[in-house]
Amino acid sequence: MTTSWPHPEARPPDAPGPLRPTAAFMLKHPAHLIALGLGSGLSPKAPGTVGSLWGWVSWLLIQHHLSTPMQAMVIVVGLLLGWWACTVTARHLRVCDPGAIVWDEIVAMWLIFFLVMPTDFMGQLAAFALFRFFDAVKPGPVAWADGLFKGFGWRGGFGIVLDDLVAAFCTLLVIALWRYAT
């Protein structure tokens, strides 16, 4: 039985079944390297958590070396580049939203830290834990965003990124309410 795809570009290459990401796969295309978070998405356990940790650590370097406007530019470019990388990598893995794609977690962490810094280690840890909660459990609006755009192509690539942006927004909302209450 053959599967009919709505658009030739939306059809994953060699459509039969999903591929498992490996270091060799990651190095075959620059989009794979980006989407798999420079290898953090290859973690056999909790790749989203590993990607989020990589986002946290990399943000500490970014904020130390770049001005505030350049930090904002890195986030915007990272989102656009990530949309492309997630789209291409998901299609090549033949999975709509593979867990190994962690660029969305990385950029979401950058956005969170861009808006909550400066804060001490405990504040950073709270932001990390809240984001992981919203990203993993997917309550309310995060679940809605996660189901909104599925499939291959640009729409599916945007869906990969969108639920993490909503999880970041929820994280920021909780932090803002907490700061307001204290």
Z-matrix of the N, CA and C atoms (Angstrom, degrees):
N
C 1 1.448
C 2 1.524 1 109.07
N 3 1.302 2 116.89 1 130.84
C 4 1.452 3 120.29 2 179.01
C 5 1.518 4 109.39 3 -101.00
N 6 1.310 5 114.34 4 148.52
C 7 1.458 6 120.30 5 178.36
C 8 1.512 7 108.37 6 -96.04
N 9 1.297 8 117.14 7 132.81
C 10 1.447 9 119.58 8 176.82
C 11 1.519 10 108.38 9 -96.05
N 12 1.293 11 115.87 10 130.31
C 13 1.464 12 121.53 11 -178.49
C 14 1.514 13 108.10 12 -105.25
N 15 1.334 14 117.68 13 141.91
C 16 1.459 15 120.88 14 -174.45
C 17 1.520 16 113.86 15 -64.02
N 18 1.294 17 118.89 16 -26.13
C 19 1.447 18 121.99 17 -177.21
C 20 1.519 19 107.68 18 -147.89
N 21 1.340 20 118.69 19 137.59
C 22 1.467 21 119.66 20 -176.81
C 23 1.522 22 113.63 21 -55.99
N 24 1.344 23 118.41 22 -36.64
C 25 1.463 24 120.70 23 179.61
C 26 1.517 25 111.68 24 -71.04
N 27 1.331 26 117.93 25 -22.59
C 28 1.455 27 121.39 26 -179.34
C 29 1.525 28 111.47 27 -80.38
N 30 1.326 29 116.73 28 -18.73
C 31 1.454 30 119.99 29 -178.72
C 32 1.520 31 109.86 30 -74.58
N 33 1.339 32 116.45 31 127.65
C 34 1.461 33 118.62 32 176.88
C 35 1.525 34 110.12 33 -65.87
N 36 1.332 35 117.55 34 148.60
C 37 1.467 36 119.36 35 179.25
C 38 1.528 37 110.40 36 -63.59
N 39 1.304 38 116.88 37 139.61
C 40 1.475 39 122.97 38 178.18
C 41 1.521 40 111.20 39 51.37
N 42 1.299 41 117.75 40 51.08
C 43 1.462 42 127.24 41 -167.25
C 44 1.525 43 122.49 42 -38.35
N 45 1.315 44 125.16 43 -10.84
C 46 1.465 45 120.31 44 -170.72
C 47 1.523 46 117.44 45 -49.23
N 48 1.301 47 120.05 46 -68.32
C 49 1.457 48 119.94 47 -175.12
C 50 1.510 49 111.68 48 -144.49
N 51 1.331 50 115.65 49 171.70
C 52 1.464 51 119.15 50 -176.58
C 53 1.530 52 112.63 51 -68.29
N 54 1.320 53 114.95 52 152.00
C 55 1.456 54 122.15 53 174.68
C 56 1.521 55 109.18 54 -100.30
N 57 1.304 56 115.75 55 155.34
C 58 1.458 57 120.71 56 175.05
C 59 1.522 58 107.81 57 -99.53
N 60 1.332 59 118.02 58 126.62
C 61 1.463 60 118.99 59 -178.54
C 62 1.527 61 111.64 60 -69.29
N 63 1.311 62 115.45 61 138.40
C 64 1.458 63 122.91 62 177.79
C 65 1.524 64 108.15 63 -133.05
N 66 1.315 65 116.24 64 173.32
C 67 1.463 66 119.99 65 176.39
C 68 1.527 67 110.08 66 -62.02
N 69 1.330 68 117.33 67 -39.20
C 70 1.467 69 120.57 68 178.34
C 71 1.525 70 110.76 69 -62.98
N 72 1.345 71 117.29 70 -43.44
C 73 1.467 72 121.15 71 176.94
C 74 1.531 73 109.77 72 -60.39
N 75 1.318 74 116.61 73 -45.04
C 76 1.462 75 121.55 74 -177.50
C 77 1.529 76 111.16 75 -59.51
N 78 1.311 77 117.67 76 -37.18
C 79 1.460 78 121.36 77 -176.03
C 80 1.527 79 113.77 78 -84.92
N 81 1.335 80 117.83 79 -3.13
C 82 1.464 81 121.13 80 -178.33
C 83 1.528 82 113.64 81 -77.49
N 84 1.324 83 117.54 82 -21.92
C 85 1.464 84 120.18 83 -175.03
C 86 1.524 85 108.65 84 -151.17
N 87 1.330 86 118.62 85 138.81
C 88 1.471 87 119.58 86 -179.93
C 89 1.537 88 112.97 87 -60.01
N 90 1.322 89 117.38 88 -30.94
C 91 1.471 90 119.68 89 177.99
C 92 1.524 91 110.72 90 -64.10
N 93 1.324 92 116.76 91 -36.98
C 94 1.469 93 120.22 92 179.26
C 95 1.523 94 110.09 93 -64.92
N 96 1.324 95 116.47 94 -42.86
C 97 1.461 96 121.44 95 -179.20
C 98 1.529 97 110.54 96 -60.80
N 99 1.322 98 116.24 97 -41.70
C 100 1.466 99 120.75 98 179.43
C 101 1.528 100 110.20 99 -70.14
N 102 1.332 101 116.78 100 -54.38
C 103 1.467 102 120.85 101 -174.77
C 104 1.521 103 112.27 102 -60.57
N 105 1.338 104 117.02 103 -34.63
C 106 1.463 105 121.09 104 -179.97
C 107 1.527 106 111.68 105 -86.97
N 108 1.321 107 116.34 106 14.11
C 109 1.463 108 121.53 107 173.19
C 110 1.511 109 113.72 108 59.12
N 111 1.340 110 116.65 109 44.34
C 112 1.466 111 122.30 110 -179.65
C 113 1.526 112 111.99 111 55.15
N 114 1.317 113 115.88 112 30.52
C 115 1.459 114 121.25 113 177.08
C 116 1.507 115 114.75 114 106.36
N 117 1.331 116 118.62 115 -14.58
C 118 1.469 117 119.43 116 -178.98
C 119 1.526 118 111.78 117 -65.75
N 120 1.319 119 117.73 118 -25.91
C 121 1.457 120 121.26 119 177.32
C 122 1.518 121 113.99 120 -75.79
N 123 1.318 122 117.15 121 -7.99
C 124 1.463 123 120.75 122 178.69
C 125 1.521 124 112.30 123 -85.14
N 126 1.315 125 117.28 124 -0.72
C 127 1.463 126 120.62 125 179.05
C 128 1.526 127 109.56 126 -58.25
N 129 1.345 128 117.90 127 131.55
C 130 1.464 129 119.80 128 -179.40
C 131 1.527 130 112.93 129 -70.47
N 132 1.306 131 117.79 130 -22.02
C 133 1.468 132 122.02 131 178.60
C 134 1.526 133 108.95 132 -122.98
N 135 1.292 134 116.05 133 132.33
C 136 1.471 135 123.90 134 174.12
C 137 1.535 136 113.87 135 48.45
N 138 1.348 137 118.08 136 59.07
C 139 1.467 138 118.59 137 -179.77
C 140 1.531 139 112.92 138 -61.64
N 141 1.331 140 117.71 139 -31.01
C 142 1.465 141 119.72 140 177.97
C 143 1.518 142 112.14 141 -65.06
N 144 1.315 143 116.56 142 -37.94
C 145 1.463 144 120.71 143 177.61
C 146 1.525 145 110.10 144 -69.14
N 147 1.326 146 116.81 145 -42.64
C 148 1.468 147 120.51 146 178.58
C 149 1.530 148 109.55 147 -63.30
N 150 1.331 149 117.39 148 -42.53
C 151 1.460 150 120.81 149 177.18
C 152 1.515 151 112.08 150 -62.79
N 153 1.330 152 116.65 151 -39.63
C 154 1.468 153 120.37 152 177.78
C 155 1.524 154 111.05 153 -65.25
N 156 1.325 155 116.72 154 -39.66
C 157 1.474 156 120.24 155 176.22
C 158 1.523 157 110.53 156 -63.25
N 159 1.334 158 116.67 157 -40.93
C 160 1.458 159 120.91 158 176.96
C 161 1.530 160 109.76 159 -62.83
N 162 1.329 161 117.14 160 -38.93
C 163 1.460 162 120.42 161 176.22
C 164 1.515 163 111.81 162 -61.92
N 165 1.320 164 116.96 163 -41.21
C 166 1.471 165 122.55 164 178.92
C 167 1.531 166 110.00 165 -62.93
N 168 1.324 167 116.58 166 -53.36
C 169 1.465 168 120.80 167 -177.55
C 170 1.531 169 110.93 168 -62.47
N 171 1.324 170 116.67 169 -44.52
C 172 1.465 171 119.36 170 -178.86
C 173 1.525 172 111.00 171 -65.44
N 174 1.348 173 117.54 172 -33.19
C 175 1.463 174 119.23 173 178.08
C 176 1.525 175 111.16 174 -64.97
N 177 1.309 176 117.54 175 -37.26
C 178 1.466 177 120.27 176 178.49
C 179 1.529 178 110.25 177 -59.71
N 180 1.324 179 117.47 178 -35.90
C 181 1.466 180 121.20 179 176.24
C 182 1.530 181 110.99 180 -72.78
N 183 1.319 182 116.18 181 -44.52
C 184 1.472 183 120.69 182 -178.82
C 185 1.523 184 110.63 183 -59.66
N 186 1.333 185 117.07 184 -48.39
C 187 1.467 186 119.47 185 -175.99
C 188 1.521 187 111.70 186 -67.75
N 189 1.319 188 116.15 187 -26.66
C 190 1.466 189 119.98 188 -179.13
C 191 1.528 190 111.82 189 -75.82
N 192 1.344 191 117.07 190 -29.79
C 193 1.459 192 121.03 191 -172.66
C 194 1.522 193 115.10 192 -107.91
N 195 1.331 194 118.31 193 -11.79
C 196 1.465 195 119.74 194 -176.35
C 197 1.525 196 111.24 195 -121.89
N 198 1.321 197 115.74 196 149.53
C 199 1.465 198 121.30 197 175.07
C 200 1.529 199 109.35 198 -69.35
N 201 1.319 200 116.84 199 165.19
C 202 1.460 201 121.15 200 -179.91
C 203 1.530 202 112.27 201 -58.25
N 204 1.344 203 119.82 202 -46.24
C 205 1.470 204 118.17 203 177.54
C 206 1.532 205 112.81 204 -61.89
N 207 1.311 206 117.23 205 -36.30
C 208 1.466 207 119.86 206 178.63
C 209 1.529 208 110.56 207 -69.75
N 210 1.321 209 117.63 208 -34.68
C 211 1.468 210 120.58 209 175.87
C 212 1.525 211 110.14 210 -61.30
N 213 1.338 212 115.70 211 -45.36
C 214 1.466 213 119.82 212 178.19
C 215 1.524 214 110.76 213 -61.39
N 216 1.329 215 116.45 214 -39.41
C 217 1.469 216 120.84 215 179.06
C 218 1.527 217 110.47 216 -64.78
N 219 1.323 218 117.33 217 -40.41
C 220 1.466 219 120.80 218 178.33
C 221 1.530 220 110.06 219 -60.52
N 222 1.334 221 116.81 220 -40.73
C 223 1.467 222 120.35 221 179.74
C 224 1.529 223 110.78 222 -65.73
N 225 1.320 224 117.43 223 -47.10
C 226 1.468 225 120.78 224 -179.01
C 227 1.527 226 110.83 225 -63.04
N 228 1.329 227 116.86 226 -47.96
C 229 1.463 228 120.52 227 178.92
C 230 1.532 229 109.66 228 -63.96
N 231 1.340 230 116.60 229 -40.05
C 232 1.455 231 120.87 230 178.18
C 233 1.516 232 112.44 231 -60.96
N 234 1.334 233 116.75 232 -38.72
C 235 1.470 234 120.37 233 177.62
C 236 1.521 235 111.16 234 -65.70
N 237 1.317 236 117.05 235 -46.53
C 238 1.465 237 120.65 236 -178.37
C 239 1.532 238 111.34 237 -67.77
N 240 1.319 239 116.13 238 -45.78
C 241 1.453 240 120.79 239 177.81
C 242 1.531 241 110.31 240 -63.48
N 243 1.330 242 116.03 241 -39.23
C 244 1.456 243 120.81 242 179.13
C 245 1.512 244 112.74 243 -66.05
N 246 1.320 245 117.13 244 -37.38
C 247 1.467 246 120.97 245 177.15
C 248 1.527 247 108.97 246 -57.55
N 249 1.340 248 115.68 247 -48.48
C 250 1.461 249 120.60 248 178.35
C 251 1.532 250 110.72 249 -62.08
N 252 1.334 251 116.84 250 -48.75
C 253 1.466 252 120.89 251 -176.37
C 254 1.529 253 111.67 252 -63.35
N 255 1.323 254 116.66 253 -41.03
C 256 1.469 255 120.44 254 178.79
C 257 1.527 256 110.95 255 -65.79
N 258 1.326 257 116.83 256 -39.97
C 259 1.466 258 121.78 257 178.44
C 260 1.525 259 110.57 258 -60.85
N 261 1.317 260 116.26 259 -50.85
C 262 1.466 261 121.19 260 -177.63
C 263 1.533 262 110.61 261 -65.26
N 264 1.315 263 116.96 262 -46.16
C 265 1.461 264 120.53 263 -175.45
C 266 1.522 265 111.72 264 -67.54
N 267 1.319 266 117.90 265 -41.47
C 268 1.471 267 120.16 266 177.58
C 269 1.524 268 110.30 267 -60.46
N 270 1.325 269 116.35 268 -42.29
C 271 1.462 270 119.94 269 179.18
C 272 1.521 271 110.71 270 -63.97
N 273 1.326 272 116.89 271 -42.19
C 274 1.465 273 119.88 272 -179.52
C 275 1.528 274 112.51 273 -70.54
N 276 1.343 275 116.96 274 -29.11
C 277 1.470 276 120.11 275 176.13
C 278 1.529 277 111.68 276 -82.55
N 279 1.350 278 116.20 277 -12.74
C 280 1.466 279 122.97 278 -179.64
C 281 1.527 280 112.52 279 64.17
N 282 1.338 281 115.52 280 33.82
C 283 1.467 282 122.41 281 177.63
C 284 1.526 283 106.82 282 -135.23
N 285 1.327 284 117.05 283 134.12
C 286 1.469 285 120.40 284 -176.36
C 287 1.529 286 113.70 285 -61.39
N 288 1.326 287 117.87 286 -43.76
C 289 1.468 288 121.15 287 -178.83
C 290 1.528 289 108.87 288 -142.80
N 291 1.342 290 116.50 289 75.92
C 292 1.462 291 119.30 290 -176.63
C 293 1.530 292 112.42 291 -68.56
N 294 1.312 293 116.51 292 142.33
C 295 1.459 294 121.44 293 179.34
C 296 1.514 295 113.02 294 -64.18
N 297 1.328 296 116.86 295 -23.87
C 298 1.467 297 120.38 296 -179.39
C 299 1.523 298 112.64 297 -72.01
N 300 1.326 299 117.49 298 -19.82
C 301 1.466 300 120.07 299 176.26
C 302 1.522 301 107.61 300 -76.43
N 303 1.337 302 115.41 301 112.97
C 304 1.464 303 120.54 302 -175.45
C 305 1.530 304 113.43 303 -121.75
N 306 1.327 305 116.78 304 3.42
C 307 1.465 306 118.45 305 179.63
C 308 1.524 307 110.89 306 -59.01
N 309 1.324 308 116.56 307 -34.61
C 310 1.462 309 120.33 308 179.17
C 311 1.525 310 111.00 309 -62.47
N 312 1.330 311 118.06 310 -40.14
C 313 1.464 312 121.46 311 176.53
C 314 1.525 313 111.19 312 -65.91
N 315 1.330 314 116.22 313 -40.45
C 316 1.463 315 120.73 314 -178.81
C 317 1.521 316 110.48 315 -61.69
N 318 1.325 317 117.03 316 -50.61
C 319 1.469 318 120.19 317 -177.98
C 320 1.531 319 110.98 318 -68.12
N 321 1.326 320 117.65 319 -34.99
C 322 1.466 321 119.90 320 176.33
C 323 1.527 322 110.55 321 -62.13
N 324 1.335 323 117.33 322 -41.25
C 325 1.462 324 120.26 323 177.16
C 326 1.525 325 110.53 324 -64.03
N 327 1.330 326 117.11 325 -39.72
C 328 1.460 327 120.08 326 177.41
C 329 1.524 328 110.42 327 -59.76
N 330 1.320 329 116.71 328 -44.42
C 331 1.460 330 120.86 329 179.92
C 332 1.526 331 111.14 330 -62.39
N 333 1.310 332 116.47 331 -44.66
C 334 1.468 333 120.53 332 179.35
C 335 1.524 334 110.39 333 -60.53
N 336 1.327 335 116.99 334 -50.49
C 337 1.462 336 119.55 335 -177.52
C 338 1.522 337 112.38 336 -68.77
N 339 1.317 338 117.85 337 -31.02
C 340 1.465 339 120.96 338 175.62
C 341 1.525 340 109.92 339 -58.42
N 342 1.335 341 116.34 340 -38.39
C 343 1.458 342 120.49 341 -175.56
C 344 1.531 343 114.32 342 -91.12
N 345 1.322 344 119.19 343 -22.13
C 346 1.474 345 119.24 344 -178.22
C 347 1.524 346 113.52 345 -101.00
N 348 1.317 347 117.74 346 -15.68
C 349 1.463 348 119.53 347 -178.63
C 350 1.512 349 109.65 348 -76.81
N 351 1.306 350 120.63 349 150.22
C 352 1.462 351 125.66 350 2.43
C 353 1.534 352 111.02 351 -81.30
N 354 1.299 353 114.31 352 141.43
C 355 1.454 354 121.67 353 174.31
C 356 1.523 355 107.99 354 -150.76
N 357 1.307 356 116.26 355 158.78
C 358 1.459 357 119.88 356 -178.84
C 359 1.535 358 110.52 357 -77.13
N 360 1.332 359 115.70 358 179.50
C 361 1.458 360 120.87 359 -177.40
C 362 1.528 361 111.44 360 -58.22
N 363 1.323 362 117.56 361 -41.63
C 364 1.472 363 120.19 362 -178.47
C 365 1.531 364 110.96 363 -65.15
N 366 1.323 365 116.86 364 -37.11
C 367 1.464 366 120.18 365 175.74
C 368 1.520 367 111.80 366 -65.20
N 369 1.322 368 116.19 367 -40.35
C 370 1.464 369 120.79 368 177.24
C 371 1.528 370 110.77 369 -65.78
N 372 1.329 371 115.96 370 -42.17
C 373 1.465 372 120.74 371 179.33
C 374 1.532 373 110.51 372 -63.89
N 375 1.333 374 116.80 373 -40.74
C 376 1.473 375 120.69 374 177.82
C 377 1.533 376 110.07 375 -62.63
N 378 1.338 377 117.14 376 -42.73
C 379 1.465 378 120.80 377 179.01
C 380 1.527 379 110.16 378 -63.09
N 381 1.325 380 116.74 379 -43.54
C 382 1.461 381 121.30 380 178.23
C 383 1.528 382 110.44 381 -60.57
N 384 1.344 383 116.68 382 -49.28
C 385 1.472 384 121.24 383 -177.19
C 386 1.530 385 111.19 384 -63.56
N 387 1.321 386 116.86 385 -41.90
C 388 1.470 387 119.76 386 178.35
C 389 1.528 388 110.88 387 -63.10
N 390 1.325 389 116.41 388 -44.66
C 391 1.462 390 118.82 389 179.37
C 392 1.528 391 110.87 390 -61.58
N 393 1.333 392 116.62 391 -44.77
C 394 1.464 393 119.30 392 179.54
C 395 1.526 394 110.56 393 -61.03
N 396 1.339 395 116.92 394 -39.16
C 397 1.468 396 119.66 395 176.94
C 398 1.524 397 110.18 396 -59.49
N 399 1.325 398 116.78 397 -53.86
C 400 1.462 399 119.91 398 -177.12
C 401 1.530 400 111.92 399 -63.50
N 402 1.333 401 117.34 400 -36.93
C 403 1.460 402 120.36 401 -178.58
C 404 1.530 403 111.81 402 -72.71
N 405 1.330 404 117.35 403 -39.47
C 406 1.467 405 120.36 404 -176.05
C 407 1.526 406 113.17 405 -82.78
N 408 1.330 407 116.67 406 -44.20
C 409 1.469 408 120.63 407 -176.05
C 410 1.528 409 110.78 408 -80.60
N 411 1.313 410 116.60 409 -31.59
C 412 1.465 411 123.94 410 179.34
C 413 1.533 412 113.12 411 55.56
N 414 1.334 413 117.25 412 57.47
C 415 1.460 414 118.90 413 176.83
C 416 1.536 415 111.22 414 -72.85
N 417 1.313 416 116.22 415 153.25
C 418 1.464 417 124.38 416 171.80
C 419 1.507 418 117.30 417 36.74
N 420 1.332 419 116.70 418 -108.25
C 421 1.468 420 119.85 419 -173.45
C 422 1.527 421 113.98 420 -62.94
N 423 1.321 422 117.59 421 -28.25
C 424 1.463 423 119.68 422 179.41
C 425 1.526 424 109.84 423 -70.16
N 426 1.326 425 117.16 424 -41.07
C 427 1.473 426 120.74 425 176.53
C 428 1.528 427 110.27 426 -63.75
N 429 1.328 428 116.54 427 -40.72
C 430 1.464 429 120.54 428 177.54
C 431 1.523 430 110.14 429 -59.59
N 432 1.341 431 116.99 430 -47.55
C 433 1.465 432 121.04 431 -179.22
C 434 1.524 433 111.02 432 -65.55
N 435 1.334 434 116.65 433 -36.18
C 436 1.461 435 120.93 434 -178.76
C 437 1.527 436 111.66 435 -64.61
N 438 1.318 437 117.55 436 -31.87
C 439 1.459 438 120.81 437 -179.03
C 440 1.513 439 114.55 438 -94.08
N 441 1.320 440 117.38 439 -3.58
C 442 1.461 441 121.33 440 -172.49
C 443 1.531 442 113.75 441 -70.67
N 444 1.314 443 117.40 442 -49.13
C 445 1.465 444 121.40 443 -177.12
C 446 1.520 445 108.82 444 -121.57
N 447 1.309 446 116.60 445 104.75
C 448 1.468 447 121.44 446 178.59
C 449 1.514 448 109.07 447 -119.24
N 450 1.308 449 115.36 448 159.44
C 451 1.454 450 120.16 449 176.78
C 452 1.509 451 111.72 450 114.93
N 453 1.323 452 114.61 451 -173.53
C 454 1.455 453 121.30 452 179.80
C 455 1.515 454 108.44 453 -99.73
N 456 1.303 455 117.27 454 167.45
C 457 1.450 456 122.25 455 -178.90
C 458 1.523 457 110.96 456 91.46
N 459 1.340 458 115.66 457 -172.58
C 460 1.464 459 121.27 458 -173.40
C 461 1.518 460 112.53 459 -62.84
N 462 1.310 461 116.60 460 -35.47
C 463 1.471 462 120.58 461 178.72
C 464 1.529 463 110.48 462 -63.26
N 465 1.316 464 117.14 463 -46.28
C 466 1.459 465 121.52 464 178.13
C 467 1.519 466 112.09 465 -65.33
N 468 1.332 467 116.78 466 -39.23
C 469 1.465 468 120.80 467 177.45
C 470 1.517 469 111.58 468 -62.08
N 471 1.340 470 115.59 469 -39.32
C 472 1.463 471 119.19 470 176.74
C 473 1.530 472 110.57 471 -66.19
N 474 1.333 473 116.82 472 -36.93
C 475 1.460 474 120.52 473 178.17
C 476 1.516 475 112.74 474 -62.97
N 477 1.342 476 116.91 475 -34.34
C 478 1.461 477 120.77 476 177.52
C 479 1.521 478 109.90 477 -61.22
N 480 1.314 479 116.23 478 -41.61
C 481 1.470 480 121.66 479 -176.58
C 482 1.529 481 111.33 480 -80.21
N 483 1.328 482 118.05 481 -36.44
C 484 1.463 483 121.97 482 -171.18
C 485 1.529 484 114.03 483 -59.64
N 486 1.321 485 118.13 484 -45.93
C 487 1.465 486 118.19 485 -175.96
C 488 1.525 487 111.51 486 -64.31
N 489 1.334 488 117.53 487 -30.16
C 490 1.467 489 119.52 488 177.37
C 491 1.524 490 111.36 489 -75.05
N 492 1.323 491 117.25 490 -31.61
C 493 1.467 492 119.24 491 174.22
C 494 1.526 493 110.48 492 -67.11
N 495 1.325 494 117.00 493 -38.45
C 496 1.472 495 120.50 494 177.31
C 497 1.534 496 109.80 495 -67.79
N 498 1.337 497 117.83 496 -39.72
C 499 1.463 498 121.07 497 176.04
C 500 1.525 499 110.23 498 -62.58
N 501 1.329 500 117.31 499 -38.58
C 502 1.467 501 121.01 500 176.77
C 503 1.524 502 110.29 501 -64.84
N 504 1.340 503 116.94 502 -43.42
C 505 1.462 504 120.42 503 177.99
C 506 1.534 505 110.61 504 -60.30
N 507 1.330 506 117.37 505 -44.22
C 508 1.471 507 120.82 506 179.00
C 509 1.526 508 110.67 507 -62.33
N 510 1.328 509 116.47 508 -40.72
C 511 1.462 510 121.26 509 176.90
C 512 1.521 511 110.06 510 -60.07
N 513 1.320 512 116.47 511 -47.87
C 514 1.462 513 120.91 512 -179.43
C 515 1.526 514 111.67 513 -64.28
N 516 1.318 515 116.97 514 -36.24
C 517 1.461 516 120.95 515 178.04
C 518 1.531 517 110.87 516 -63.97
N 519 1.321 518 117.25 517 -45.23
C 520 1.468 519 120.70 518 178.42
C 521 1.529 520 110.43 519 -63.01
N 522 1.326 521 117.05 520 -42.64
C 523 1.470 522 120.51 521 179.35
C 524 1.527 523 110.35 522 -63.76
N 525 1.327 524 117.36 523 -42.07
C 526 1.463 525 120.66 524 178.92
C 527 1.526 526 111.25 525 -63.60
N 528 1.332 527 116.40 526 -43.33
C 529 1.468 528 119.54 527 178.29
C 530 1.531 529 111.50 528 -64.35
N 531 1.319 530 116.60 529 -39.31
C 532 1.460 531 121.71 530 178.35
C 533 1.533 532 110.20 531 -63.72
N 534 1.345 533 116.52 532 -45.14
C 535 1.470 534 119.63 533 179.63
C 536 1.520 535 111.19 534 -66.33
N 537 1.323 536 116.83 535 -36.25
C 538 1.464 537 120.56 536 178.57
C 539 1.527 538 110.71 537 -66.07
N 540 1.346 539 116.21 538 -38.69
C 541 1.464 540 120.73 539 -176.79
C 542 1.521 541 112.52 540 -75.12
N 543 1.317 542 118.07 541 -21.30
C 544 1.470 543 119.00 542 -177.88
C 545 1.498 544 113.21 543 -101.12
